[in-house]
Amino acid sequence: MRLLLLPVLLAALSAAASVHAQSRECAAPGMKIHWMADYCMSKLETDDEIAASDCIDAELKRAFKSDCAAKIHYKNALCRLSVSRKLRTGGVRDCVADRTFMGPTVRNRGVGGR
């Protein structure tokens, strides 16, 4: 009887773990360093990560409560740049709420894409 309950118990635990992981999921996907790179390249209006390396080095020294907090900070900064340059319609708040908004480094999981 115990062996018959094991698959049910494992399925329940897996579902609970999945819900827990989703609740901890960050609103800004990807890696913090990719958000930093996109922010710096956008700020400097370049697609050259080498040209943006001083900015990236400076941003790496900033302290954040968590990686998620950092990614949200950089998403906010990218949205402000995009809206101020009229590259995006609507306001910063709408941009930040858009789960599809991200820079090319975040989208491609690195500079140059994969």
Steps between C-alpha positions, in 0.01 A plus 500: 500500500786740583659449159175598330488828692859593418430630144207705630713646779787578260261672258355711782846597624610587148194720445556674835866561416404641161252744655761602760766556231261712294417716802873569540548570129627847416290733286814570293626178338858421412830570667599815689820548298300492176266772630806707598655455156177600324464803725859615444493444125168683477623785719808541281300435180728221383471128434865446589544337840868597500409868467253452787746311722585799725129556564446129567796494741354798687156337516651177634612694808144603586335308781144369471283307742479213250563412137130550436510850649796581276327368187188704578718808556664456159168426329368824649808688378468350150133596492582858601758521222265349243210728591717814518646424157150437363596146405200376692149640527323523832659565833776343702249318720342333194843405372605344831172306516561358151649156566630486141707819529870421529822584324663279239762361741232377739288369211795318339644380834826678430670741265487375144211261565477127479 
